[in-house]
Amino acid sequence: MNKLMIGFGLLIALVLSAVALHAQQGVAGTWALSFPGISMQMVLAQDGERVSGSIDSPHGVIQLKGDFSKGKLTLTGEATAQHPVQISALATVAADGSLTGTLSVNLMEMAFTAVRAAAR
């Protein structure tokens, strides 16, 4: 029974380590951002905890700024060109390295996911 408990404890530690590793890898790169009915490209750069980037949206390019700390990403941005749009997002890094969270667009909130874009 003790060997089973030790084995189970090691398994949990391994899973938690994998999640922590993904969280520490950062969020810089190109992402495929998806929410109901829409998929867009998001590009992020990271300097320490500071994050900047852009989303290529139907309303034009939306510049983003925010931070990434302890596996949590927060972003804000706005576009004023064709149609004024204000966005904010809160996401966490999942065990598989993807992002899951909520995106608020002009006070409308929806769930989203993002996966790293395949290298070309």
N, C-alpha and C positions, 0 to 999 in steps of 0.2 A: 504494500500500500504506500509506503514511504517513497519507493522508487517511482510509482505512478504520480504522486504529488510533485516530486522533484521534476519529472519529465514534463508535467503540465505547466509548472512554473517556468521552466526553460522555454517552452513553446510560447507562452504569453510574453516573456521577455523578448523573444525573437520577433514576434509580431509588432510589439511596441517599438522596437528598435527600427524596424522597416518603416513604420509610419514616421518616426522622428527623422530618419534619414531623408525621406521625401520632403518633409517640412524644412529641413536645413538646406536642401539643394537650391532653394530659391525659386523665383518665378520668372526670371528673365527668359525671353524667347518669344516665339510666335505660337499663338494659341488659336484653336478653332472654338469659338464661343457659340454656344447653342442655347436657345430657349424656345418655347413653343412657337413653331412656324418660322423661325428665323435662325440663320447661321451667319456669323460674321468673323472676320479676322481681327484678332487683338494682338498687338505687339507690345511687350513690356521690357523695360530695362530696369536694372536694380543696382543701387549703390548703397551697400549696408542695408538698413531697413527701409530706405526711401525707394519708392517705385515711381516710374513715369512711363508713359507710353501713349498708345492711341488705339481706337477702335474704328475700323472702316465700316461705317453704318450707312443705311439708306438716307440719312440726313447729312451725310458728309463725314469727314474725319472728325472724331471727337478726341481731343487731347485729354489725357488722364494723368492724375497724380495721386499718390497715396503712400501706404507703407505695408510692409510684410514683416510680421514679428510673431514668433511662437506658432508658426503654421497658419496664421490668419492674415488674409489679404483684405485691405480696405482701399477702395478707389473712389474718386469723384472726378467729374468732368462735365463739360458743357460744349454745345455747338450753338452758334448764333447765326450761321449763314442762312440756309434756306428756311428751316423751321427751328425755332429755339428749342433746345433739348437740354435738360439737366439730368445727369445720372449719378447714382451712387451704387456701390456694390460692396458686399461683404461675403467673403468666401473662405473656405478652409481647403487645405491640401488633403486629398483622400489617400488611402493606402496605396493606390495604384499610380499616384502622382498627378491625377487629374484635379481640377478645381470644382467644387460644388458650392453653391451659395444662392444669395438673393440679389436681384438687380432691380433698382428703383429707377423708373424713367418717368419724369414729369409726374411724380406722386403715384404712379402705377407700379406695383411690386409683382415680380415674378421670379420663379426659380430658374437657375441656369446651371449649366455644366460647361467646362472648357477642358480640352485635351490638347497636349502639345501637337503642333502641326508636324507632319512627317517631313523629314529632311529631303530636299530636292537635289 
